[in-house]
């Protein structure tokens, strides 16, 4: 089958699309490129201005906290030395009322543990459910970090994880006499000063730890951003102001700017998403693209419908040719024009009708093999199972019927029997009047000689059940009840095409074929319906129930004959019944009595089911039985 890679309609659409998008796409690209460049410059400038204002705000806020806290320490120390009339406790209380965001001010000694001065905002602790135990545990946990201020370095760390997620910053400042000042204060005032908008502004220290951020969960969890590519670069950069366009770990594009505050050892960072910056131009570009697609779609529709007047009949012809090549001749083409395609359509339909009629005169399975090139000339030796069946007393029955009634009777009978053979993978070799010859393994094998033999026996058992369904509601001269005999033999045959240039048939020949034919004739004296030879029995004995009937001489050898009763295994019997559902006009209640778990288990039950008498086998010599006909040699 030749595959069409480029239909006529597709060619027209491709040409229209190429011209349209090449011109319009170039225009959209140039406009978007130059406008995007201007927008990017404006966004960077605005981001830098926001970052600068935020840096001033943070610096002023920290400077105010620093100066107020140091003033409190000096004032209370002076009060203690000069014995001022206002107690230090009142000064501290007044200070915290005026600076409610400050939680703790401590002067830590050289060892880091000695507290020279300690002022706690009791109201702040009470409102936020904090305790001095939390403070002491924090001092113990962050001992190493806070002690860095003893050597002259200002340290700011996020204390929220140690205080139940309350947004607190700890600022440790170097002081005189090898001591340090620790200030715990709320970061909410700084966060509120940043405001909200498209820009995201936050504060980190030189370790990348988040100090202030609009997302409070990052504060509560003590998040860090040292893995962020922009943060890591701005920490390493010697420049006070650092700006760059970058992608985060998730691949999103951002514009970033940062400003270092060396006195506090912190960095104020501002981000804005590139998607936000270019949202306007992207929206305009999308609208232009959508509009372009709309125009393109209308143009394609016009050309597509125009091309359909040519391509649709050709496509229908292509599909019909593919179906014919697959062996499906049931097509229905209608010519809708009087041009070349109309004449070709009528010709293909006529050819399909001829092939459909001819198919009924050939073996469909063999025809498919020949069509696929898998059936070659000449003969080959194959191990196969051969089957013959015959209607008992058919000549007497046919003499009582009109010719049309005989044909109708045989067609109904053959439809059921042939289905049993086809469903088990068998090949119909020929019809000999009312007789059927079939085989398994000569054309296509089920995998082994044993598997082919079992398929043949299964087909015969299915035919038994199908025949019982056929006989349902039958009786009388014009509608007789019939019995059949089936014979199967397995062995080596010559399979091939026989004939001339004018006429050729595929068949099997050999002694195994003649013995199968002979085995079928033994059903009448044995009062049975399915007989197999010992050659077939040896292949299927593990799967079926059978009884030995007699021994005959074949080619100088003594060969046993067996009557097939049923499938041995209940599961295999159920599968047989499942296949019978696919046979036309079957009654599953009747089928269940013939085969499967509820079917006969011995020869007596079988004869009772079939209504056959128990024969008198005394003096019977099967070697003297005359064959009804001789097939092959």
N, C-alpha and C positions, 0 to 999 in steps of 0.2 A: 504494500500500500504506500503510495507516494504522498508525503505530507506537504500540504501547501504552506509555505513559509510566509508569503505576503499576498493576501487576497487583493482583488482589484479595489474594493472599497477602502481597505487599509492604505493602499498606495496614494489614493486621492487625499485621504485624511492626513497622511504624513507630509505631503507636499504643502497643504494648506497650513498645517501646524508649524512646519519649519519656517516658512516665510513670515507667518504672523508673529511667532514668538521671538524670532531673531530680531525683527525691527522693534517691536514693542518692548521686549525684554531689555534691549540696549538702552532705550530711553529711560525706563524705570531704574535701571542700574546706575546710570549717570546722575540722575536726580537724587537718588538715595545716597550715593557716595558723597557728593558735595554738601548736601544738607546735613548728613551725619557727622561730617568733619566739623562743621560749625557748632552743632549741638554738643559734641564731645568737648570742645574747648570751653564752651559756656558751663557745662556740667562740672568740669575740673575746677574752673574758677570759683563757682558757687560752693563746691565741696571744700575747697581750701579756705574760703571765707568763713564757712560754718565751723570748720575745725579750729581756725584761729580764735574765733569768738568763744568757742567752748573751752579752749586752752586757757584763755584769760579768765573765764569764769572759774575753772577748777583751781587755777593758781591763786586767784583772789580769795576763794573760799578756804583753801588750805592755809594760806597766809594769815587769814583772820583767825582761824582756829588755833594756829600756832601761837600767834601773838597774844590772844586772849588767855590761852592756857598758861603761857609763861608768865604773863602779868599776874594771874591768880596765884601762881606759886610764889612769885617774888613778894606779892602784897601780903599773903598770909605769913610768909617767913618773916617779913618786916614787922608784922603785927605781933608775932610771938616775941620778937627781940625787944621791941619798944613798948610792949604791954599797952597797946592802943585800947581805947575804951570800947571799940567794937570788936567782939570776939571773932576769931577766925571761922568758927562754924557758921556765923551769920553771913560772913563775906562769901563763903563757899556756897551757902544756900542761895544768896542773892545772885551769884555768878551762874548757877545752873538754871535759875528761873529765867535769866536773860539769854542763856545758851542751852536751850533744851536738847539740842542735837548732840551735845557732848555727854558721854556716859561715864568716862573714867579719865582722871589725870593722875599719873604716878611719876615719882622721881625714883628710878631704880639705881642702886649702888653699883660699885665696880664688879661685884660678884654676879650681878644680874638678879639676885633674889632679894637683897636688902632693899626695903621700901623706905626711902627717906621722906617721901611725901605721898599721900594717898587720899584722893578725893573722889567719892563715888556719888553719882547722880541717883539718889534713892528713888526718886519719882520715875526716872527712865527705867530703872531696873524693875520697879513694881509694875509699870504699865506693860512692859514687854516680858514679864514672867522670867526675869534673869536672876541669877544668884552669884554670890561671891565665890561659891565653889566652881562655877563655870569660869569665872575670871582666873582663879588660881590654876585650874586645869589648863586654860589657854596659855597662861604664862609658862607653865611647865612644858606644854607641847611645842610652843614656838620659841623656846629658850634660845636656840642657836640663831634663828633668824633675827630676833630682837636684839641680841647681843652685838650684832654688827654695828649698831649705832654707837657702841662704846669706843669704836675706833674712828668715829667721825663721819659715819655714813647715815643718811636719812633713809629709813625703811618704812614702806607702807605695804601692809598685807591685808588680805580679806579675812576678817575674823568671823564672818557669818556662820560657817560650819560649826564653830565652837560655841555659838550662842543661839542654838535652835533655829538657825536660818534667818535671824534678825539681821538686816543689812547693816553691818558694822565694819568700819575700817580701823585698823590699828596703825597709828603713825608713831614711830620711835625716832626721837631726835637726840643728837649728841648734846650733852650738857657739860658744865664745868665739873672739875674735880673727878674726872673719869666716871661720870654717871650719865644716865640717859633719862629722857622724858618720854613716857608712853601715854598717848592720847587715844582713847577709844571714842569714836564718834559715828553718827549715822550718816550713811552715804545717800540717803533719800533726797536731801536738799540739793546735792550735786546732780543727781539723776533728773530731778524736776526742772533744774535750770537748763538742761539740754533740750527739753521740749520734745515734740514728736514731728514727724514728717517723712519725706522720702529718704532722707539721710539718716543713717544709724551711727550715733556717736557713743563711744564708750572709752573706758580708761583701763589700762593694764600696767603692771609694774615691769621692771626690766627682766623678770623671769617669765613673763607671758601670762602671769596669773591675772584673772579678771577682777578688777576692783569695783568698777561702776559699769552697769549695763542696763539697758531698758528691759531685758529679760531677767526678771528677778530670780527665776529658777537657776540661772547660771551663777548668781551670787550665792544663793542658799547652798548649792552643791559644791562650791569652791572650784568652779571650772577654770581651765586654763586654755590659752589659744596659741601656745608655742608651736603647735603643728600647723597653724595657718601660715601659708607661704608668705603672705604680706607681713604678718606680725614678726615672723622670724627674720625677714630681711630688714625691717625697720629697726629691730633691736640691734642687729649687727652693723647697721649703717652708722658712719660717724657723723652724718648730717643731722642737724636739729629737726629740719623739716624734710619729710620723705614722702614722695607720691609716686604711684604706679598703678597701671591697669593689670589685673591679675585674675586668675581662676582659682576658686576654692577647691577643696577635695572632692566635692560633688560635681565639679565641672561648670559651675555657674560663674558668669563673668561679672567683675566688680571694678569700680574705680575707688582707690583708697588713698588717703592722705593722713599723715601722722605728724605730731609735733611733740618733741621731748621737752619735759620740764626737769632740767638737771638737778635743781635744788631738792626736788621731791623724789627724784629717781623714778618717775612715772612717764607714761606715754599716752597722749590723748589721740584717739584714732577715729576717723570718720569714713564710713563706707557708703556708697550708693550703687545700687545694682545697675548694670548696663542695660538690663531689660527696662528698668524705669526710665533711664536717661533717653533711650531710643524708642520709648513707648509710642510717642506721637508720630515719629517718622515711620516706625514699623506699622502702626495702624493705617497711616496714609498709604504706605506701600502695599499692605494687604488689600486695602480697598481698591487700589489700582489693579492689583493682580486679579481680584475677584471680578472686577469690571471687565478685565481683559479676557478672563476665562468665560464670562458670559457672552461676550462678542464672539470669541472663538467657538463656543458651544453652538451658537446659532449658525455660524458659518459651516461647522462640521455637520450639523443636522441637514442643512440644505444639500451639501455635497453627498452626505451619506444616503439620503433618500434617493438622490439621483443615481448613485452607484448601485443601489439595491435593485433597480430595474434591470441591471446587467448581472450583478453578482449573485442575487438571490436564486435565480434559476440554475446558475452554475453550481452554487453551493448545494442545492437540492440534488443535482445530478451527481456531485461528488459523494454526498452522503449515501445516495442509492448505490453507487458503484462500490463503495466500501462495504455496505451490507451484503451485496451480492458476492463480493470477494470473501466474506466471512461465511457464506453459505446460507444467508437469510434472504430468501426470494420474496418475502411477503412485503412488498413495497406498493405504494399507491401514489403515483405521480400524475399530475394533471397539467396539461399544456395550457398556458395562459396567454400565449402570443403566437403569431404566425411567422416569426423570424427564425433564424438558425437554431436558437436555443429551444424554441417550441418543437421544431421537428426532431431535434436530438432527444428531448424529453419523451416524446411519443415512442421513439425507437427503443429507448431504454426500458420503458414500461412494457412494451411488447416482448422484449427479450426476457424480462423478469417473469412474465406470465408463462412463456415457453419453458423456462427453467423450473418454475414451480410445478408445472404439470409433469415434466420429465422426472422430477425428484421422486415422485411416487413410484416410478418404475425401477428405481435403483436402490441399493442399500445406502442409506444416508451416512452411516458411519464410514463406509468405504469411500463414498463420494467426497467426504470431508478430508480423508487422508490423501486422496488423489489430488484434490484441490490444493492442499498444503504441500504437495510434492513429496509426501512421505510413503507413497505406494509405488514401488518400483516394479519394472517388468521382471519376469523370471520367477523361479520358485526357490523357497528356502525350507529347510527342515525346522519344524517347531514342535515343542511339546505342548499339546493342547488337549482340551476336554471336548468331546463331540457329543451332540445331543440330537435325538430324534423323538418326535411325538406323532401320534396317529389317533384319529377319532375311530372308536369302535363301531363297526357296522355302518360306516358312512355311506357306502354304496346303496344299501337298502334304504337309508334315510333319504338320500338325495332323489331316489326314484319316485318318492311320494310327494316331492315338492316341485313347484314350477321353477324354471331357471332363475327368475328374478328372486324368488324366495331362497334358493340355494345360495346365491351370491350374497344376499342380505344376511342370511344366517352365518355364512363363513366370515364375512366382514366383521360382524359383531364379535364372533368367537376370536378371530385373529387379533382384533384390536387389544383384547385383554391379554392374550398369550404373548404377543410381541412386546407389550409393555413390560411384562415380567422379565423377558430376556434383556431388553435394553437397559432396564433399571439395574441389572446386575453386571453390566459391562459386556454383555454377549454380542455377537455379530450374527445376524440372520444370513445364512448361506443361501437358502432357497426355500420356496414353497412347492411341495410336490402334491398337488391336489389339496387334500385336507391335512396333509402331513407337513411338519416343520423340521427343517434341519438348521442347527445353529452350532456355534463353537465359541470357546473361551480360550484365549492365549495364542491363537493363530495370527490375529491382527494386532491386538493390544493386550498385554498381560497385566494381571493384577499384582504382579511382583514375583510370583513363583508358580510352579505347576500345581502345588497344593492349594494356593489361593485361587487359581483359575478353576480347579475342580470344585472347590467349595462354592464358588459363584454359580457354577452350573447346577449343583444340587439345590442351592437356594432358589434359583429360578424355577426349577421343577416343583419345589414345594409351594412357591408362590402361585404357580399355574394350577396346582391342585385346589388352593383356596379360591382363586379367581374363577375356576370352572364351577365350583359349588355355588358361587354367586351368580354365574351365568345361568345355572339350572334352576335358580329360584323362580318360582311361579311359572315354570315351564311344564309341559305335559300334553300329550295328544299327538296326533299324526302330523299336524302342521307346525307343532311347537315341541319337538321331542326333547326328552332329557338324554344327555349324552355322557359317555365315559371316554377317557383317553388313556393311552399308555405312553410312558416316557422311558427312554433308554439312554444311559450315559456311559461313555468309556473314555479313558485317558491314555494317551500314548503319543508316539512320534508320528507326525504327518508331514506331507509336503504341501506347503501353502503357497499359492501364487495365482497369477492371472493366466487363464486358459482361453483360447479362442483364436480369432484372426483379426486382420486389420478392420474388418467390417463389424465384428461383434466380439466382445471380450467379457469374461466374468472372472470374479475372484472366488476361489473355492479351495477346499482341502481334500486330499486324496491319500489313500493308504489303508492298510489292514485295520488300523485303529478306527477308521470311519466305518468300515464294513461291520466290525464287531459291535459298535454302538447301535447300528441299524438292526443287527441280529438280536441284541439285548432287548430292544424295544418290543420285538415280537414275542418275547417270553412272558409278557405281562398277562396275556390272555390265559395260558394254561396255569399260571401261578395265582391268578385272581388278584393281581396287584395293579398299581398305577405308576409306580416309579421303580425302575430297576437299574442298578449300577453294577459294573463289573468289578472284579477284585482289584484291577489296576486303579480304578477310581476310589474304591474302598480304602486302600492303603494310604491314600492321600488325605482323606477326610474323616477317617474313623474316630478321631478325637473330638469331632464336632457334631456328629449325627448319631441318631438311634437307627440301627438297621438290623435286619435279620437275614441270616444266610438261607438261601432257598435251594440251591443245587450247585452242581459243578458241570461245566460244559467243556468240550474240547475245542480249542481255538489255536490253529496253526501248530497242531501237534502237542499243545500244552493244556493241562487241566486248569481251568480258570473258574473261580467261584463267582456266583451271582448273588447279589444282596438286594433285598427290598428296603427302600428308604421309608422310615416311619415318621421321624420328626427330628428337630434340632435337639441335641443332647443338653445344651446349656440353656437355662431359662432366659438369661440376658440376651443370648444370640437369637432366641425365639422372639423376644420383644422387638429386637431390631428388624427381624423379618416382618413382623406385623406393622412396624412403622413404615417400611418400604411398601407394603401392600396398600397403604392409604393413598399412594400415588398412582395406583393402577385404576384405570377408569371403571366406574360403576361397581365398586366393591362395597360389600356389606361387612363391616368389621366384626359384627357379632358372629356371622357365619365363618369368617376367616379365623377367628379365635378358636373355633371348634376344630379347624382343620390342621393348623400348625401352631407352634408356640407353646407356652406353659400349659394351656388347657387342651392341647391337641392330643392325638392318640399316642400311646406309649409302647404298644406292641402290635403284632400283625393282626390279631383278632379284633382289637379296637379299631384298627385302620379299615379292615374289611366291613365291619359293622357301620362305620361312618360312611363308607363309599357305597354301601348296599351291595357288596360283592359276596358271592357264596364262598364257602370253604371248599377248595378243590380236592379232588382225589388224585394224588400224585403217584399212585402205585403204577408201576410199569411205564411211567413217562420217560421217554428218551429224547432229551432236548436236541441231541445231535442229529435227530431225524427230522426236526422241525423245518418246514419249508419257509424260506424267506419270502416276504411279501414283495420286496423289490430289492434290487442290488444297487447300492450307490458306491461308486469308486471300485478300485480293485487293489 
